[in-house]
Amino acid sequence: MSFWRNAKVLGIAAQVVVILLVIAILAFFGDNLIYNFQLRGLSFGFDFLQDSASFPIGTSLIDYDPSNSYLRAIIVGLLNSLIVMVVGIIVATILGVAIGIGRLSDNWLVKQIATVYIEIFRNTPLLLQLFFWYSIFLQLPTSKDPIVIPGSIFLSNQGLFFPWPAFDPVTWLALTLIILSIISAPILWRRRKLAIELTKSSPDNLPLRDRKEQLTILLITAIAVPLIVFFVLDWQFPNFDRDLGLIAGGANLSLEITTLIFGLAIYTGAFIAEVVRAGITSVSKGQWEAARSLGLKANLVMQLIIFPQALRVMIPPLTSEYLNLAKNSSLATAIGYPDIYSISFNISEQTGRSLEILLIVMASYLSVNLIISVAMNLFNKQVQIKER
């Protein structure tokens, strides 16, 4: 057979041509870039990152001073962005799951409220929503008369004040125990499932050792972690001095980060709700009927039967929503929150190194999104049906 009729050879040849074409395009733009840099007497490099930033940053998770380097300023911005992404994803997921399930509720009022929420926040621009929430939060009471939320939480136009553990040796030890508990619980659970599959028996017929593992899982998840959180961690609570009109202690989220997290969660939660609704409705009605015929209550049917199956459909579009939230966090500059985009823009204005700064910002967002994608893909593999 002639090589031009060999599908394998043609496939390899096509890939080689595409790779050469991509290399040629990159070489063309790279050469054009070098030429323009030389024409204007500019140089390319990242040595400027060691220079003094000379500008303040309002919100910082680590120690920062204007005399610090540009590199430290970028790290501060990256950490500020990461806290918004992580907290935003958690809050949006909780809100989206609750609204998505509410959309399928038999209660007419709950269903209509969920529908109105989705249609309003899904069909209005995110930037407009951020401006709206920021203007609303600016009208909150001052710190002299804050809104008091049960649990020593205070909300004012200065931000959100809430309890936070003191980072002493006891706290670090407690956090280590919590992390070990969270890691060990799924490992023990997987061992139990493997034992069931190998013995081909029901959970009630497992050996005593495996039943002890089941009890260990229950103790870890239901008793150990809450006890550590509430009784071992050294919590610092905010205190409100009504005479001075000051709130001291605990942790404080500025009005800008509170607005950003709230706005991103509300907006993304509407999309997640539709993902959840689609995933649940993809489960056949026979599953519902079979579960109800066994006498299971509605909440157990959803928790044990329907939702685990719906996850197989939900995770791919859910990953896209998480990625969108991470990228949408760059809108923080619109309300004055110092994230990596706004800080990098200031550095670009000062140094004129726009290309280098652009590459740093692109690499930062790309790295975060790739981490989210990898984590969600691993989770997706765990919930898929294992074919034999």
C-alpha positions as CSV (number, residue, x, y, z in Angstrom):
1,M,0.0,0.0,0.0
2,S,1.3,3.4,-0.9
3,F,2.2,5.7,2.0
4,W,-0.3,8.4,0.9
5,R,-3.0,5.8,1.3
6,N,-1.9,4.8,4.8
7,A,-4.2,6.4,7.3
8,K,-1.6,6.1,10.1
9,V,1.2,7.8,8.1
10,L,-1.2,10.5,6.9
11,G,-2.2,11.2,10.5
12,I,1.4,11.5,11.7
13,A,2.2,13.7,8.7
14,A,-0.7,16.0,9.4
15,Q,0.4,16.4,13.1
16,V,3.9,17.2,12.0
17,V,2.6,19.9,9.6
18,V,0.5,21.5,12.3
19,I,3.4,21.6,14.7
20,L,5.7,23.2,12.2
21,L,3.0,25.7,11.3
22,V,2.6,26.7,15.0
23,I,6.3,27.0,15.4
24,A,6.6,29.2,12.3
25,I,3.8,31.5,13.6
26,L,5.4,31.8,17.1
27,A,8.8,32.4,15.5
28,F,7.3,35.2,13.3
29,F,5.7,37.0,16.2
30,G,8.7,36.5,18.4
31,D,11.0,38.0,15.7
32,N,8.6,40.9,15.2
33,L,8.5,41.5,19.0
34,I,12.3,41.5,19.3
35,Y,12.6,43.9,16.3
36,N,10.2,46.4,17.8
37,F,11.9,46.2,21.2
38,Q,15.3,46.9,19.6
39,L,13.7,49.7,17.5
40,R,12.5,51.5,20.6
41,G,15.6,50.8,22.7
42,L,13.7,48.6,25.1
43,S,14.9,45.4,26.8
44,F,13.0,42.3,27.9
45,G,13.5,40.9,31.3
46,F,12.1,40.5,34.9
47,D,15.0,42.1,36.8
48,F,12.7,45.0,37.6
49,L,10.8,42.8,40.1
50,Q,13.5,43.4,42.7
51,D,13.0,47.2,42.6
52,S,11.0,48.9,45.3
53,A,7.3,49.1,44.6
54,S,6.8,52.4,46.4
55,F,3.0,52.2,46.6
56,P,0.7,51.0,49.4
57,I,-1.7,48.1,49.2
58,G,-4.9,48.4,51.3
59,T,-5.5,44.7,51.9
60,S,-2.7,42.2,52.4
61,L,-2.7,38.7,53.9
62,I,1.1,39.0,54.5
63,D,3.3,41.8,55.7
64,Y,3.8,44.4,53.1
65,D,5.4,47.8,53.0
66,P,5.8,50.3,50.1
67,S,9.6,49.7,50.4
68,N,9.1,46.1,49.5
69,S,9.8,44.8,46.0
70,Y,7.5,44.6,43.0
71,L,7.7,40.8,43.3
72,R,6.3,40.9,46.9
73,A,3.5,43.3,45.7
74,I,2.6,40.7,43.0
75,I,2.5,37.9,45.6
76,V,0.2,40.1,47.8
77,G,-2.1,40.5,44.8
78,L,-2.0,36.8,44.0
79,L,-2.9,35.9,47.6
80,N,-5.7,38.5,47.6
81,S,-7.1,36.9,44.4
82,L,-6.7,33.4,45.7
83,I,-8.8,34.1,48.9
84,V,-11.6,35.5,46.7
85,M,-11.5,32.5,44.4
86,V,-11.5,29.9,47.2
87,V,-14.1,31.5,49.4
88,G,-16.2,32.4,46.3
89,I,-16.2,28.9,45.0
90,I,-17.2,27.5,48.4
91,V,-20.0,30.0,48.9
92,A,-21.3,29.7,45.3
93,T,-21.3,25.9,45.5
94,I,-23.4,25.9,48.7
95,L,-25.8,28.5,47.4
96,G,-26.0,26.9,43.9
97,V,-26.8,23.4,45.3
98,A,-29.4,24.8,47.6
99,I,-31.1,26.9,44.9
100,G,-30.9,24.1,42.3
101,I,-32.6,21.6,44.7
102,G,-35.1,24.3,45.6
103,R,-35.9,24.7,41.9
104,L,-37.2,21.1,41.9
105,S,-39.1,21.4,45.2
106,D,-42.7,20.4,45.4
107,N,-43.3,23.6,47.4
108,W,-44.7,26.2,45.0
109,L,-43.2,29.2,46.9
110,V,-39.7,27.7,47.2
111,K,-39.7,26.8,43.6
112,Q,-40.8,30.3,42.4
113,I,-38.2,32.0,44.7
114,A,-35.4,29.8,43.2
115,T,-36.6,30.5,39.7
116,V,-36.8,34.3,40.2
117,Y,-33.3,34.3,41.7
118,I,-31.8,32.3,38.8
119,E,-33.5,34.4,36.1
120,I,-32.5,37.7,37.7
121,F,-28.9,37.1,38.5
122,R,-28.1,34.9,35.5
123,N,-29.4,37.5,33.0
124,T,-27.7,40.7,34.3
125,P,-24.0,41.6,33.8
126,L,-21.7,40.7,36.6
127,L,-20.0,44.1,36.6
128,L,-23.4,45.8,37.0
129,Q,-24.2,43.5,39.9
130,L,-20.9,44.3,41.6
131,F,-21.6,48.0,41.4
132,F,-25.1,47.4,42.8
133,W,-23.9,45.4,45.8
134,Y,-21.0,47.8,46.5
135,S,-23.4,50.8,46.6
136,I,-25.7,48.8,48.9
137,F,-22.9,47.9,51.3
138,L,-21.7,51.5,51.4
139,Q,-25.1,52.3,52.9
140,L,-24.6,49.9,55.8
141,P,-24.4,51.4,59.4
142,T,-21.1,52.8,60.6
143,S,-18.8,50.9,63.0
144,K,-20.5,52.8,65.8
145,D,-23.7,51.0,65.2
146,P,-22.9,47.8,63.3
147,I,-25.3,45.0,62.4
148,V,-24.8,42.2,64.9
149,I,-25.1,38.6,63.6
150,P,-25.2,35.7,66.1
151,G,-21.8,34.2,66.6
152,S,-19.9,37.4,67.4
153,I,-20.1,38.6,63.8
154,F,-20.4,42.3,63.0
155,L,-21.2,43.9,59.7
156,S,-20.7,47.6,58.9
157,N,-19.6,49.9,56.1
158,Q,-16.1,49.2,57.3
159,G,-16.4,45.5,56.4
160,L,-17.2,42.2,58.0
161,F,-15.7,41.3,61.4
162,F,-15.8,37.6,62.5
163,P,-14.1,35.1,64.9
164,W,-10.7,33.7,63.7
165,P,-8.3,31.3,65.3
166,A,-5.0,32.7,66.8
167,F,-2.1,31.2,65.0
168,D,-0.3,29.8,68.0
169,P,1.3,26.3,68.3
170,V,-2.0,24.9,69.6
171,T,-3.9,26.1,66.6
172,W,-1.3,24.7,64.2
173,L,-1.5,21.3,65.9
174,A,-5.3,21.4,65.8
175,L,-5.3,22.3,62.1
176,T,-2.9,19.4,61.4
177,L,-5.2,17.0,63.2
178,I,-8.2,18.3,61.1
179,I,-6.2,17.9,57.8
180,L,-5.2,14.4,58.8
181,S,-8.8,13.5,59.7
182,I,-10.1,14.9,56.4
183,I,-7.4,12.9,54.5
184,S,-7.8,9.6,56.5
185,A,-11.6,9.5,56.3
186,P,-11.9,8.9,52.5
187,I,-9.0,6.5,52.6
188,L,-10.7,4.4,55.3
189,W,-14.0,4.6,53.4
190,R,-12.4,3.4,50.1
191,R,-10.8,0.5,52.1
192,R,-14.3,-0.4,53.4
193,K,-15.8,-0.3,49.9
194,L,-12.9,-2.5,48.6
195,A,-13.6,-5.0,51.3
196,I,-17.2,-5.2,50.4
197,E,-16.4,-5.7,46.7
198,L,-13.8,-8.4,47.5
199,T,-16.0,-10.4,50.0
200,K,-19.1,-9.7,47.8
201,S,-21.1,-9.3,51.0
202,S,-23.4,-6.6,52.4
203,P,-22.0,-4.0,54.9
204,D,-23.8,-5.9,57.7
205,N,-21.8,-9.1,57.0
206,L,-18.4,-7.4,57.1
207,P,-15.8,-8.7,59.5
208,L,-15.5,-7.0,62.9
209,R,-12.3,-5.2,61.8
210,D,-14.0,-3.6,58.9
211,R,-16.9,-2.6,61.1
212,K,-14.5,-0.9,63.4
213,E,-13.1,1.0,60.4
214,Q,-16.7,2.1,59.7
215,L,-17.0,3.3,63.3
216,T,-13.7,5.1,63.0
217,I,-14.9,7.0,59.9
218,L,-18.1,8.1,61.8
219,L,-16.0,9.2,64.8
220,I,-13.6,11.2,62.6
221,T,-16.2,13.0,60.5
222,A,-19.0,13.5,63.1
223,I,-17.1,13.9,66.4
224,A,-13.4,14.5,66.1
225,V,-13.4,17.4,63.7
226,P,-16.2,19.4,65.4
227,L,-14.6,18.9,68.8
228,I,-11.2,20.1,67.5
229,V,-12.8,23.1,65.8
230,F,-14.9,24.3,68.8
231,F,-12.8,23.2,71.8
232,V,-9.1,22.9,70.7
233,L,-8.7,25.9,68.3
234,D,-7.8,29.1,70.2
235,W,-10.5,31.5,68.8
236,Q,-10.2,35.2,68.8
237,F,-13.6,37.0,68.9
238,P,-14.2,40.5,67.8
239,N,-15.2,42.9,70.6
240,F,-17.5,45.9,70.0
241,D,-16.8,49.0,72.1
242,R,-20.0,51.0,71.9
243,D,-18.4,54.0,73.7
244,L,-15.5,54.3,71.3
245,G,-17.5,53.0,68.3
246,L,-14.7,50.5,67.5
247,I,-14.5,46.8,66.7
248,A,-11.3,45.1,67.7
249,G,-10.1,41.5,67.6
250,G,-10.9,38.6,65.3
251,A,-10.6,38.9,61.6
252,N,-11.8,41.6,59.3
253,L,-12.8,41.5,55.6
254,S,-12.8,44.9,54.0
255,L,-16.0,46.2,52.3
256,E,-14.4,45.6,48.9
257,I,-13.5,41.9,49.4
258,T,-16.9,41.3,51.0
259,T,-18.7,42.8,48.1
260,L,-16.5,40.9,45.6
261,I,-17.1,37.5,47.3
262,F,-20.8,38.2,47.7
263,G,-21.3,39.3,44.2
264,L,-19.3,36.5,42.6
265,A,-21.1,33.9,44.7
266,I,-24.5,35.3,44.0
267,Y,-23.8,35.5,40.2
268,T,-22.0,32.1,39.8
269,G,-24.5,30.4,42.2
270,A,-27.3,31.1,39.7
271,F,-25.4,29.2,37.0
272,I,-24.5,26.4,39.4
273,A,-28.1,26.1,40.4
274,E,-29.0,25.3,36.8
275,V,-26.2,22.8,36.6
276,V,-27.5,21.1,39.7
277,R,-31.0,21.1,38.4
278,A,-29.9,19.6,35.1
279,G,-27.9,16.9,36.8
280,I,-30.7,15.9,39.1
281,T,-33.3,15.7,36.3
282,S,-30.9,13.5,34.3
283,V,-31.4,10.7,36.8
284,S,-34.2,8.5,35.6
285,K,-37.5,8.5,37.4
286,G,-37.1,4.8,38.1
287,Q,-34.4,5.6,40.6
288,W,-36.8,7.9,42.5
289,E,-39.6,5.3,42.4
290,A,-37.3,2.4,43.5
291,A,-35.9,4.5,46.4
292,R,-39.4,5.5,47.6
293,S,-40.6,1.9,47.3
294,L,-38.0,1.0,49.9
295,G,-39.5,3.6,52.3
296,L,-36.7,6.1,52.2
297,K,-37.5,9.7,53.1
298,A,-37.1,12.4,50.4
299,N,-34.0,13.8,52.0
300,L,-32.3,10.4,52.1
301,V,-33.4,9.7,48.5
302,M,-31.7,12.8,47.4
303,Q,-28.6,12.3,49.6
304,L,-27.9,8.6,49.0
305,I,-29.5,7.8,45.6
306,I,-30.1,10.8,43.3
307,F,-27.3,13.3,44.1
308,P,-24.4,10.8,43.8
309,Q,-25.6,9.8,40.4
310,A,-26.3,13.4,39.3
311,L,-22.6,14.3,40.2
312,R,-21.5,12.3,37.1
313,V,-23.4,14.8,34.9
314,M,-22.8,17.9,37.0
315,I,-19.0,17.9,37.5
316,P,-17.9,18.9,33.9
317,P,-20.1,22.0,33.6
318,L,-19.5,22.7,37.3
319,T,-15.8,22.9,36.5
320,S,-16.5,25.5,33.8
321,E,-18.4,27.6,36.4
322,Y,-15.5,27.4,38.8
323,L,-13.1,28.5,36.1
324,N,-15.4,31.4,35.2
325,L,-15.5,32.5,38.8
326,A,-11.7,32.5,39.0
327,K,-11.4,34.6,35.9
328,N,-14.3,36.9,36.8
329,S,-12.4,37.8,40.1
330,S,-10.3,40.1,37.9
331,L,-13.3,42.5,38.0
332,A,-12.1,43.4,41.5
333,T,-10.4,46.4,40.1
334,A,-13.8,48.0,39.3
335,I,-14.6,48.3,43.1
336,G,-11.0,49.1,44.2
337,Y,-10.0,45.7,45.6
338,P,-6.2,45.1,45.2
339,D,-6.1,41.8,43.4
340,I,-3.2,40.6,41.2
341,Y,-4.7,42.3,38.1
342,S,-5.0,45.8,39.6
343,I,-1.6,45.6,41.4
344,S,0.0,44.4,38.2
345,F,-1.6,47.3,36.3
346,N,-0.1,49.8,38.8
347,I,3.3,48.1,38.3
348,S,3.0,48.3,34.6
349,E,2.2,52.0,34.8
350,Q,5.2,52.7,36.9
351,T,7.8,50.6,35.1
352,G,6.5,50.5,31.5
353,R,7.1,46.7,31.5
354,S,3.7,46.0,30.1
355,L,4.6,42.8,28.3
356,E,6.4,41.2,31.2
357,I,3.5,42.1,33.6
358,L,1.0,40.8,31.1
359,L,2.9,37.5,30.9
360,I,3.0,37.2,34.7
361,V,-0.8,37.9,35.1
362,M,-1.6,35.4,32.3
363,A,0.6,32.8,33.8
364,S,-1.0,33.3,37.3
365,Y,-4.6,32.9,36.0
366,L,-3.5,30.0,33.8
367,S,-1.9,28.2,36.7
368,V,-4.8,28.7,39.0
369,N,-7.3,27.5,36.4
370,L,-5.2,24.4,35.5
371,I,-5.1,23.5,39.2
372,I,-8.9,23.8,39.4
373,S,-9.3,21.7,36.2
374,V,-6.9,19.0,37.5
375,A,-8.6,18.8,40.9
376,M,-12.1,18.6,39.3
377,N,-11.0,16.0,36.8
378,L,-9.6,13.8,39.6
379,F,-12.9,14.2,41.4
380,N,-14.8,13.4,38.2
381,K,-12.9,10.1,37.9
382,Q,-13.8,9.2,41.5
383,V,-17.5,9.5,40.9
384,Q,-17.7,7.8,37.5
385,I,-18.9,4.3,37.3
386,K,-16.0,1.8,37.1
387,E,-16.6,-0.5,34.2
388,R,-15.1,-4.0,34.4
